[in-house]
Amino acid sequence: MATRTTKPKPSTSTELAACQPCGGTGNVPTTVRVGRKRRPVGQQDGLCLNCLGSGTAPDA
């Protein structure tokens, strides 16, 4: 009788890869500029345009 070979089962894990630019948070820092010379005064959170705020990598 021939030996049986079994194929490895596909992963059932629902772990999704984190988005690279935002690190999985869905927010990226955006520089706030004010004045006529547009000098930077601080940062605020902005929506990550790579994953559109979901925090998961778009390729996954």
Sine and cosine of phi, psi and omega as CSV:
sin_phi,cos_phi,sin_psi,cos_psi,sin_omega,cos_omega
0.00,0.00,0.70,-0.71,-0.03,-1.00
-0.97,0.25,0.51,-0.86,0.02,-1.00
-0.98,0.19,0.58,-0.82,0.01,-1.00
-1.00,0.00,0.66,-0.75,0.12,-0.99
-0.93,-0.36,0.69,-0.72,0.00,-1.00
-0.95,-0.31,0.63,-0.78,0.05,-1.00
-0.99,0.11,0.59,-0.81,0.06,-1.00
-0.91,0.40,0.66,-0.75,0.00,-1.00
-0.95,0.30,0.59,-0.81,0.05,-1.00
-0.91,0.42,0.51,-0.86,-0.01,-1.00
-0.91,0.42,0.75,-0.66,0.03,-1.00
-0.99,-0.17,0.20,0.98,-0.01,-1.00
-0.94,0.35,0.68,-0.74,0.02,-1.00
-0.99,-0.16,0.32,0.95,0.03,-1.00
-0.93,0.37,0.83,-0.56,0.04,-1.00
-0.96,-0.27,0.54,-0.84,-0.01,-1.00
-0.95,0.33,0.61,-0.80,0.02,-1.00
-0.98,0.22,0.53,-0.85,0.03,-1.00
-0.92,0.39,0.68,-0.74,-0.07,-1.00
-0.93,0.36,-0.77,0.64,-0.07,-1.00
-0.91,0.42,-0.61,0.79,-0.08,-1.00
-0.98,-0.19,-0.15,0.99,0.01,-1.00
0.95,0.33,0.34,0.94,0.04,-1.00
1.00,-0.03,0.04,1.00,-0.02,-1.00
-1.00,0.01,-0.42,0.91,-0.04,-1.00
1.00,0.03,-0.11,0.99,0.01,-1.00
-0.86,-0.51,0.60,-0.80,0.09,-1.00
-0.80,-0.60,0.53,-0.85,0.04,-1.00
-0.95,0.31,0.72,-0.70,0.03,-1.00
-0.87,-0.49,0.78,-0.63,-0.01,-1.00
-0.96,0.30,0.73,-0.68,0.05,-1.00
-0.99,-0.14,0.81,-0.59,-0.01,-1.00
-0.89,-0.45,0.66,-0.75,0.00,-1.00
-0.71,-0.70,0.28,-0.96,0.10,-1.00
1.00,0.05,0.16,-0.99,-0.03,-1.00
-0.92,0.40,-0.56,0.83,0.00,-1.00
-1.00,0.01,0.04,1.00,0.05,-1.00
0.83,0.56,0.79,0.61,0.01,-1.00
-0.99,0.15,0.60,-0.80,0.01,-1.00
-0.97,0.25,0.71,-0.70,-0.01,-1.00
-0.88,-0.47,-0.23,0.97,-0.01,-1.00
0.12,-0.99,-0.25,-0.97,0.00,-1.00
-0.71,-0.71,0.46,-0.89,0.10,-0.99
-0.69,-0.72,0.32,-0.95,0.02,-1.00
-0.97,0.24,0.68,-0.73,0.06,-1.00
-0.77,-0.64,0.34,-0.94,0.00,-1.00
-0.94,0.34,0.72,-0.69,0.04,-1.00
-0.95,0.32,0.85,-0.53,-0.04,-1.00
-0.99,0.14,-0.21,0.98,0.02,-1.00
-0.97,0.24,-0.71,0.70,-0.04,-1.00
-0.93,-0.37,0.00,1.00,0.00,-1.00
0.85,0.53,0.60,0.80,0.10,-0.99
1.00,0.08,-0.01,1.00,-0.02,-1.00
-0.98,0.18,-0.45,0.89,0.01,-1.00
1.00,0.06,-0.08,1.00,0.03,-1.00
-0.97,-0.25,0.47,-0.88,-0.01,-1.00
-0.92,0.40,0.70,-0.71,-0.03,-1.00
-0.93,0.37,-0.33,0.95,-0.02,-1.00
-0.99,0.12,-0.30,0.95,-0.10,-0.99
-0.96,0.28,0.00,0.00,0.00,0.00
